[in-house]
């Protein structure tokens, strides 16, 4: 099994990234990386929201991607703003749904929308990157 790697960037926006197996267990590794980065940056108030968001993004990437790995990134784009992103090798774009009360899934992007300052998808030749910006309030 491939081992995840984590590297801090030396230039540009401060950020961390990790390649994870396309597996449900990868959400735990993604949450760990988000917690480490946000704590290092003193953005502890964003940890819980970022952990929820990255769990949803990883779950969607695991469900839709066709390769054996996904890539997650967390960047500090401004003093009180972070961008959490997950890249996968699928061209299927995320679409918010309106689930029925008895549906067991379909609420993930609604949760992301409620927590995010903004979110979006960047198409790539090889797939896509779904990103979410979270901003510390106050």
C-alpha positions in Angstrom: 0.0 0.0 0.0 1.4 3.4 -0.9 2.4 5.6 2.0 1.0 9.1 2.2 3.5 12.0 2.0 3.2 15.4 3.4 5.4 18.4 2.5 5.3 22.0 3.5 5.7 24.5 0.6 8.8 26.6 0.8 7.5 29.5 -1.4 4.1 31.0 -2.3 1.0 30.5 -0.2 1.7 28.4 2.9 0.2 25.0 2.2 0.3 21.3 2.8 -0.7 18.5 0.5 -0.9 14.7 0.7 -1.6 11.9 -1.8 -4.0 9.4 -0.3 -5.4 6.1 -1.4 -8.8 6.2 -3.0 -10.4 4.6 0.1 -12.9 5.6 2.7 -10.2 5.4 5.3 -8.4 8.3 3.6 -10.9 10.8 5.1 -9.2 10.3 8.5 -5.8 11.1 7.0 -7.2 14.2 5.3 -8.8 15.4 8.6 -5.5 14.9 10.4 -3.6 17.0 7.9 -6.2 19.8 8.1 -6.0 19.8 11.9 -2.2 20.0 11.8 -2.1 22.8 9.3 -4.8 24.9 10.9 -3.4 24.5 14.4 0.1 25.4 13.1 -1.4 28.6 11.6 -3.4 29.5 14.8 -6.7 29.0 13.0 -8.1 26.6 15.6 -11.7 27.9 15.3 -11.8 26.6 11.7 -10.7 23.0 12.6 -14.1 21.4 13.1 -15.6 23.0 9.9 -12.6 22.1 7.8 -12.6 18.5 9.1 -16.3 18.2 8.0 -15.7 19.8 4.7 -12.6 17.7 3.8 -14.5 14.5 4.9 -17.2 15.3 2.3 -14.8 16.2 -0.4 -12.8 13.0 0.1 -16.0 10.9 0.2 -17.1 12.4 -3.2 -13.6 11.8 -4.7 -13.5 8.2 -3.5 -17.0 7.6 -4.9 -16.3 9.1 -8.4 -12.6 8.8 -9.1 -11.3 6.0 -11.3 -7.6 6.0 -10.2 -6.1 4.5 -7.1 -5.3 7.8 -5.4 -6.6 11.3 -4.7 -4.7 14.4 -3.6 -5.8 16.8 -0.9 -4.4 20.2 -0.3 -4.8 22.9 2.4 -3.6 26.4 1.8 -3.6 29.6 3.8 -4.7 32.1 1.2 -5.1 35.1 3.5 -4.4 35.7 7.2 -7.9 34.3 8.2 -8.8 32.3 5.1 -7.9 28.7 4.2 -8.6 26.7 1.0 -9.2 23.0 1.4 -9.2 21.1 -1.9 -9.3 17.5 -3.2 -8.2 16.5 -6.7 -9.3 13.4 -8.4 -9.1 11.8 -11.8 -12.9 12.0 -12.6 -14.5 14.5 -14.9 -17.8 14.2 -13.0 -18.7 17.6 -11.6 -20.2 17.9 -8.2 -23.9 19.0 -8.2 -25.8 19.9 -5.0 -29.0 17.9 -4.7 -32.2 18.4 -2.8 -32.6 15.1 -0.9 -35.9 13.8 0.3 -36.2 13.5 4.1 -35.8 9.7 4.0 -32.7 9.8 1.7 -29.6 8.4 3.3 -27.2 10.5 1.3 -27.1 13.7 -0.9 -26.6 16.3 1.8 -22.8 16.6 1.6 -22.6 19.6 -0.7 -25.5 21.3 1.2 -23.3 21.0 4.3 -20.3 22.3 2.4 -22.3 25.3 1.1 -23.5 26.1 4.6 -20.0 26.1 6.1 -18.0 27.7 3.2 -17.3 31.3 2.4 -17.3 30.0 -1.2 -16.6 26.8 -3.1 -16.1 25.6 -6.6 -14.6 23.2 -9.0 -11.6 23.7 -11.3 -11.7 21.4 -14.3 -8.4 19.9 -15.4 -7.5 17.9 -18.5 -7.0 14.8 -16.2 -10.0 15.4 -13.9 -11.0 18.1 -11.4 -10.1 19.9 -8.2 -13.0 20.7 -5.8 -12.1 23.4 -3.4 -13.7 25.2 -0.4 -12.7 28.4 1.2 -13.3 28.8 4.9 -12.9 32.1 6.7 -12.3 32.7 10.4 -15.0 35.0 11.7 -14.6 37.9 14.1 
